[in-house]
Amino acid sequence: MVLDLDRMTVKSTPGSHCQVTYKEKDYWVKELTMLLEHENYELDGNYFVFDEEEYRKLYDEVVWLPELYEYKEDGKKRIWKYSHIEGIVKYKTFDYYEILKYFGKYFLGEIVPYILKRNKKDNRHFFHLDPGFGNFAMTDTGFCLLEPNNWQWVNEDKFNRIIRYACHKIIK
């Protein structure tokens, strides 16, 4: 494998997790390694339980998720291989009001209501833990896409905190 450093991103939060994303052939690979040894009650807790079957069901229902090709766990490392998305809009050129408009329209106006109407499991929603602009993309056809990692079952309180957190990230 040869890494294209122009397309590789690395995010590491000291003591929490290490994350690497890169393109390989015609798909993306995300590797996430959890490092915490104790409970963390923040939005990006030290545990992660990905429900591959539920993600695949949701993918069949909506147009705003990339296709998941493969998911595997290797110790503390989780690895997702998912489809490359064509036509992603480069929102960094948008002004503040355009960002708010699209965030409101696609995330708050389409994704959140859809998830609220969807069936719950043990009174929990299947939802994305970090819907920030690094994980949220728009295409030239108007659809919003969220990476396959960070989707898991969350209770009502965490669901509401994620919505407030996402709004705060945009409005600050």
TIKEDO-791844 format. One record per residue: residue number from 1; x, y negated, z negated of N, C-alpha, C in turn. Coordinates in steps of 0.001 Angstrom, whole numbers. Atoms other than C-alpha are relative to their C-alpha. Example, Ala and Ser with C-alpha at 12.3 -4.5 7.8 and 13.67 -1.06 7.14 Angstrom:
(site 1, (890, 1190, 0), (12300, 4500, -7800), (900, -1200, 0)),
(site 2, (-820, 1190, 60), (13670, 1060, -7140), (-770, -1090, -730)),
This chain:
(site 1, (849, 1170, 0), (0, 0, 0), (897, -1236, 0)),
(site 2, (-704, 1276, -48), (1281, -3461, 894), (-969, -1079, -442)),
(site 3, (866, 1064, 493), (-171, -6359, -1055), (205, -1259, 814)),
(site 4, (-36, 1288, -675), (-1012, -9509, 860), (-137, -1056, -1092)),
(site 5, (23, 934, 1124), (-75, -12154, -1697), (-887, -1206, 236)),
(site 6, (933, 1091, -272), (-2250, -14737, 53), (-1422, 367, -393)),
(site 7, (1362, -436, 301), (-5311, -12656, -758), (-121, 659, -1366)),
(site 8, (15, -660, 1298), (-4406, -11317, -4172), (-256, -1009, -1103)),
(site 9, (222, 873, 1146), (-5704, -12834, -7381), (290, 784, -1260)),
(site 10, (-292, -634, 1277), (-4599, -12075, -10896), (-562, -881, -1097)),
(site 11, (509, 740, 1145), (-6398, -13111, -14045), (307, 821, -1233)),
(site 12, (-324, -711, 1222), (-5176, -12188, -17468), (-329, -887, -1191)),
(site 13, (277, 695, 1248), (-6560, -13252, -20815), (810, 708, -1072)),
(site 14, (-877, -669, 963), (-3904, -12543, -23467), (-778, 758, -1068)),
(site 15, (620, -828, 1027), (-4960, -9701, -25730), (-1376, 511, 336)),
(site 16, (1352, -414, -356), (-8235, -9134, -23898), (13, 1014, 1134)),
(site 17, (-1, -886, -1155), (-7821, -7686, -20426), (947, -529, 1066)),
(site 18, (-813, 375, -1147), (-5744, -7733, -17298), (-786, 426, 1236)),
(site 19, (839, -249, -1174), (-7452, -7949, -13922), (770, -332, 1266)),
(site 20, (-662, 210, -1275), (-6073, -7593, -10413), (-1001, 310, 1106)),
(site 21, (881, -208, -1146), (-8043, -7956, -7167), (827, -143, 1262)),
(site 22, (-734, 91, -1255), (-6626, -7269, -3717), (-777, 692, 1114)),
(site 23, (640, -576, -1181), (-7696, -6374, -215), (881, 1123, 519)),
(site 24, (-707, -1147, -549), (-6737, -2987, 1171), (-803, 489, 1204)),
(site 25, (684, -363, -1248), (-7613, -2159, 4796), (-1218, -897, 163)),
(site 26, (1204, 808, -194), (-11230, -3281, 5195), (-896, -28, -1240)),
(site 27, (778, 75, 1241), (-12315, -3229, 1541), (837, -651, -1095)),
(site 28, (-644, 622, 1151), (-11514, -4887, -1802), (178, 1030, -1107)),
(site 29, (-245, -834, 1179), (-10058, -3200, -4866), (125, -921, -1198)),
(site 30, (-129, 735, 1258), (-10500, -4531, -8387), (417, 1008, -1057)),
(site 31, (-478, -830, 1100), (-8535, -3044, -11261), (-99, -815, -1281)),
(site 32, (203, 683, 1270), (-9495, -3993, -14807), (497, 914, -1109)),
(site 33, (-527, -764, 1128), (-7549, -2830, -17858), (-360, -734, -1280)),
(site 34, (396, 588, 1271), (-9030, -3477, -21292), (1128, 207, -1007)),
(site 35, (-1135, -49, 918), (-6449, -4270, -23988), (-384, -115, -1467)),
(site 36, (388, 212, 1398), (-8405, -5095, -27160), (-210, 1324, -738)),
(site 37, (165, -1195, 822), (-8420, -2568, -29973), (-1098, -192, -1048)),
(site 38, (1023, 284, 1005), (-11121, -4251, -32119), (-1203, -640, 675)),
(site 39, (1238, 545, -551), (-14672, -5469, -31598), (116, -1501, 239)),
(site 40, (4, 1411, -364), (-15044, -8816, -29849), (-1421, -335, 423)),
(site 41, (1402, 306, -283), (-18480, -10433, -29796), (-180, -1095, 1032)),
(site 42, (111, 980, -1073), (-17715, -12893, -27001), (-683, 650, 1200)),
(site 43, (673, -538, -1183), (-19322, -12503, -23579), (842, 1044, 718)),
(site 44, (-855, -991, -660), (-16298, -10584, -22270), (571, 960, -1041)),
(site 45, (-412, -889, 1077), (-16173, -8026, -25082), (1075, 983, 412)),
(site 46, (-1118, -881, -255), (-13456, -5451, -25405), (-417, 1356, 556)),
(site 47, (461, -1263, -560), (-15573, -2611, -24145), (-726, -302, 1311)),
(site 48, (718, 187, -1245), (-17084, -2099, -20762), (-570, 1341, 416)),
(site 49, (654, -1221, -425), (-19621, 509, -19729), (-695, -298, 1320)),
(site 50, (557, 239, -1324), (-20290, 437, -16003), (-915, 1153, 366)),
(site 51, (980, -1008, -399), (-23406, 2285, -14846), (-24, 41, 1529)),
(site 52, (-142, -89, -1458), (-22484, 3303, -11303), (-1326, 322, 681)),
(site 53, (1287, -383, -588), (-25856, 4910, -10607), (-955, -1197, 60)),
(site 54, (892, 1168, 26), (-27752, 1757, -11639), (462, -1063, 993)),
(site 55, (-515, 960, -983), (-25453, -447, -9552), (-427, 413, 1408)),
(site 56, (371, -478, -1341), (-26126, 1725, -6491), (-1503, -173, 255)),
(site 57, (1443, 233, -146), (-29886, 1532, -7123), (-274, -1473, 288)),
(site 58, (196, 1435, -198), (-29710, -2265, -7396), (479, -418, 1386)),
(site 59, (-522, 310, -1330), (-27591, -2455, -4233), (-1034, 358, 1085)),
(site 60, (1023, -416, -970), (-30343, -570, -2343), (-1215, -927, 3)),
(site 61, (1172, 859, 140), (-32936, -3102, -3570), (221, -1430, 485)),
(site 62, (-255, 1423, -237), (-31220, -6446, -2870), (1045, -211, 1099)),
(site 63, (-986, 342, -1030), (-29048, -8251, -315), (1190, -748, -573)),
(site 64, (-1040, 838, 581), (-26798, -10089, -2772), (1050, 756, -795)),
(site 65, (-1079, -773, 615), (-24408, -7322, -3818), (863, 632, 1079)),
(site 66, (-833, -743, -943), (-21395, -5876, -2014), (-168, 1507, -231)),
(site 67, (124, -1453, 116), (-21524, -2154, -1306), (1182, 565, -778)),
(site 68, (-1030, -661, 796), (-19614, -45, -3810), (392, 1293, 703)),
(site 69, (-483, -1210, -666), (-17460, 2564, -2068), (433, 1059, -1007)),
(site 70, (-510, -954, 988), (-15860, 4131, -5136), (197, -701, -1337)),
(site 71, (-283, 482, 1350), (-15629, 3700, -8896), (646, 1143, -764)),
(site 72, (-612, -1033, 835), (-13303, 5558, -11237), (622, -633, -1237)),
(site 73, (-634, 411, 1239), (-11911, 5338, -14750), (1260, 814, -184)),
(site 74, (-1283, -646, 249), (-8313, 6106, -15599), (526, -538, -1327)),
(site 75, (-358, 500, 1329), (-7765, 5737, -19351), (-740, -1298, -281)),
(site 76, (614, 1303, 256), (-8371, 2064, -20189), (-217, -794, 1276)),
(site 77, (129, 698, -1278), (-8328, 1123, -16501), (-1265, 445, 728)),
(site 78, (1165, -248, -852), (-11460, 826, -14379), (342, -517, 1393)),
(site 79, (-352, 374, -1373), (-11142, 695, -10579), (-1249, 58, 868)),
(site 80, (1115, 99, -932), (-13794, -481, -8099), (550, -209, 1402)),
(site 81, (-301, 264, -1409), (-13497, -251, -4312), (-1335, -389, 624)),
(site 82, (1269, 495, -515), (-16136, -2328, -2562), (193, -742, 1314)),
(site 83, (-33, 536, -1359), (-17015, -3788, 805), (486, -1438, 59)),
(site 84, (-401, 1371, -302), (-15494, -6899, 2271), (-1230, -730, 516)),
(site 85, (1165, 777, -410), (-18072, -9636, 2784), (423, -1054, 1009)),
(site 86, (-297, 977, -1043), (-18000, -11682, 5963), (-784, -1284, -241)),
(site 87, (722, 1268, -12), (-18946, -15351, 6157), (-166, -673, -1345)),
(site 88, (115, 669, 1300), (-18299, -16468, 2580), (267, -1494, 176)),
(site 89, (-104, 1452, -90), (-18806, -20220, 2274), (1076, -474, -976)),
(site 90, (-1052, 558, 851), (-15810, -22105, 907), (-586, -1175, -777)),
(site 91, (703, 1019, 770), (-17645, -24026, -1814), (928, -1012, -660)),
(site 92, (-913, 968, 616), (-14496, -25795, -3032), (-78, -1364, 683)),
(site 93, (168, 1279, -690), (-15291, -28484, -456), (-1322, -667, -371)),
(site 94, (1290, 555, 383), (-18759, -29008, -1961), (180, -1051, -1088)),
(site 95, (-18, 938, 1119), (-19459, -31966, -4171), (-810, 603, -1160)),
(site 96, (635, -479, 1227), (-20861, -31544, -7673), (-1476, 338, 206)),
(site 97, (1442, -195, -189), (-24509, -31855, -6563), (-306, 1164, 938)),
(site 98, (185, -1171, -867), (-24146, -29276, -3784), (203, 1285, -790)),
(site 99, (-246, -1180, 832), (-22687, -26803, -6275), (-1202, 274, -895)),
(site 100, (1175, -176, 856), (-25584, -27385, -8666), (-1202, 503, 800)),
(site 101, (1133, -401, -838), (-28093, -27032, -5832), (63, 1484, 346)),
(site 102, (-119, -1400, -399), (-26756, -23687, -4613), (-17, 941, -1191)),
(site 103, (36, -816, 1204), (-26184, -22342, -8097), (-1444, 165, -470)),
(site 104, (1401, -64, 410), (-29751, -23219, -9029), (-839, 834, 948)),
(site 105, (805, -707, -999), (-31195, -21885, -5792), (241, 1500, -9)),
(site 106, (-287, -1429, -151), (-29411, -18539, -5619), (100, 747, -1327)),
(site 107, (-165, -736, 1246), (-28391, -17592, -9138), (-1235, -133, -889)),
(site 108, (1140, 201, 893), (-31120, -19171, -11253), (-1336, 217, 701)),
(site 109, (1264, -91, -717), (-33786, -19182, -8535), (-329, 1364, 582)),
(site 110, (249, -1312, -605), (-33343, -15679, -7091), (462, 1166, -859)),
(site 111, (-548, -1151, 716), (-31077, -13397, -9097), (-629, 164, -1379)),
(site 112, (545, -104, 1354), (-32253, -14182, -12633), (-1473, 431, 21)),
(site 113, (1397, -467, -20), (-35995, -13918, -11786), (-134, 1459, 461)),
(site 114, (67, -1384, -464), (-35375, -10658, -9908), (365, 959, -1132)),
(site 115, (-432, -860, 1106), (-33516, -9147, -12855), (-1064, 38, -1098)),
(site 116, (1047, 29, 1025), (-36266, -10283, -15258), (-1202, 868, 374)),
(site 117, (1141, -815, -447), (-38920, -8491, -13140), (351, 1480, 111)),
(site 118, (-468, -1370, -197), (-36825, -5356, -12754), (-204, 825, -1279)),
(site 119, (178, -886, 1154), (-37273, -2341, -15017), (1166, -105, -963)),
(site 120, (-1013, 5, 1047), (-35424, -2438, -18307), (290, 1442, -425)),
(site 121, (-364, -1295, 570), (-33646, 462, -19975), (299, -244, -1476)),
(site 122, (-174, 200, 1445), (-33902, 657, -23774), (-56, -1489, -359)),
(site 123, (206, 1432, 234), (-35083, -2982, -23744), (1223, -850, 369)),
(site 124, (-1175, 723, -474), (-31917, -4098, -21898), (-115, -234, 1501)),
(site 125, (-50, 344, -1420), (-31335, -5758, -18515), (1341, 445, 587)),
(site 126, (-1238, -273, -718), (-28762, -4613, -15954), (403, -1313, 650)),
(site 127, (-321, 1363, -379), (-26910, -7871, -15369), (1503, -210, 91)),
(site 128, (-1408, 353, -172), (-23596, -9472, -14403), (461, -828, -1204)),
(site 129, (-459, 672, 1215), (-21564, -10575, -17438), (653, -1355, 239)),
(site 130, (-730, 1249, -249), (-19667, -13434, -15749), (-375, -574, 1369)),
(site 131, (443, 519, -1291), (-21641, -15181, -12994), (598, -1363, 345)),
(site 132, (-668, 1247, -365), (-19094, -17979, -12543), (362, -13, 1474)),
(site 133, (-278, 125, -1422), (-17915, -19237, -9169), (1094, 940, 500)),
(site 134, (-978, -980, -443), (-15009, -16795, -9104), (-641, 1324, 368)),
(site 135, (707, -1254, -236), (-17501, -13927, -9080), (-1287, -193, 794)),
(site 136, (1239, 385, -673), (-20345, -15734, -7326), (396, -630, 1327)),
(site 137, (-339, 564, -1308), (-20125, -16414, -3606), (-1259, -120, 838)),
(site 138, (1107, 162, -946), (-22478, -17673, -929), (525, 315, 1393)),
(site 139, (-388, -264, -1385), (-22423, -16540, 2675), (-665, -1018, 913)),
(site 140, (579, 947, -950), (-23224, -18534, 5779), (-1454, 334, 335)),
(site 141, (1415, -322, -159), (-26561, -16698, 5878), (-805, -414, -1228)),
(site 142, (686, 536, 1169), (-27365, -18155, 2447), (-75, 914, -1193)),
(site 143, (145, -920, 1117), (-27144, -15088, 269), (1122, -151, -1017)),
(site 144, (-962, 48, 1099), (-25384, -15027, -3081), (509, 1411, -252)),
(site 145, (-594, -1304, 259), (-23001, -12184, -3865), (769, -26, -1310)),
(site 146, (-756, -138, 1246), (-21556, -11009, -7162), (797, 1297, 65)),
(site 147, (-861, -1185, -24), (-18656, -8581, -7535), (-638, 1162, -755)),
(site 148, (599, -1150, 682), (-19509, -5038, -8637), (474, 184, -1436)),
(site 149, (-401, -139, 1402), (-17416, -5158, -11788), (-791, -1016, -823)),
(site 150, (729, 870, 930), (-18952, -6884, -14811), (-1513, 237, -23)),
(site 151, (1419, -334, 107), (-22401, -5343, -14210), (-148, 1067, -1078)),
(site 152, (290, -1006, 1018), (-23691, -3557, -17290), (-1331, -315, -669)),
(site 153, (1258, 186, 716), (-26715, -3161, -19543), (226, -948, -1170)),
(site 154, (-116, 978, 1077), (-27205, -6131, -21878), (-1368, -207, -660)),
(site 155, (1260, 259, 696), (-29800, -6873, -24539), (-491, -1405, 339)),
(site 156, (637, 1285, -321), (-32129, -9880, -24332), (832, -1194, -472)),
(site 157, (-806, 1093, 534), (-29924, -12052, -26539), (1234, -245, 866)),
(site 158, (-1198, 163, -830), (-26800, -11410, -24476), (-381, -524, 1385)),
(site 159, (494, 487, -1287), (-28796, -11945, -21263), (-189, -1517, -53)),
(site 160, (227, 1444, 147), (-29874, -15388, -22514), (1307, -764, -188)),
(site 161, (-1292, 661, 188), (-26335, -16243, -23637), (779, -81, 1312)),
(site 162, (-686, 21, -1300), (-24972, -15332, -20192), (-566, -1114, 875)),
(site 163, (632, 1061, -789), (-27482, -17670, -18529), (476, -1371, -492)),
(site 164, (-479, 1283, 555), (-26542, -20532, -20894), (1476, -213, 313)),
(site 165, (-1439, 67, -282), (-22833, -19779, -20413), (237, -379, 1465)),
(site 166, (-161, 290, -1426), (-23167, -19813, -16613), (-404, -1449, 308)),
(site 167, (435, 1400, -217), (-25100, -23103, -16668), (1025, -968, -560)),
(site 168, (-993, 877, 622), (-22552, -24649, -19006), (1266, -95, 863)),
(site 169, (-1189, 23, -844), (-19672, -23653, -16714), (-173, -921, 1202)),
(site 170, (272, 829, -1170), (-21323, -25512, -13848), (-163, -1466, -402)),
(site 171, (375, 1365, 349), (-22555, -28591, -15677), (1102, -762, -726)),
(site 172, (-1017, 719, 803), (-19487, -29396, -17808), (888, -901, 806)),
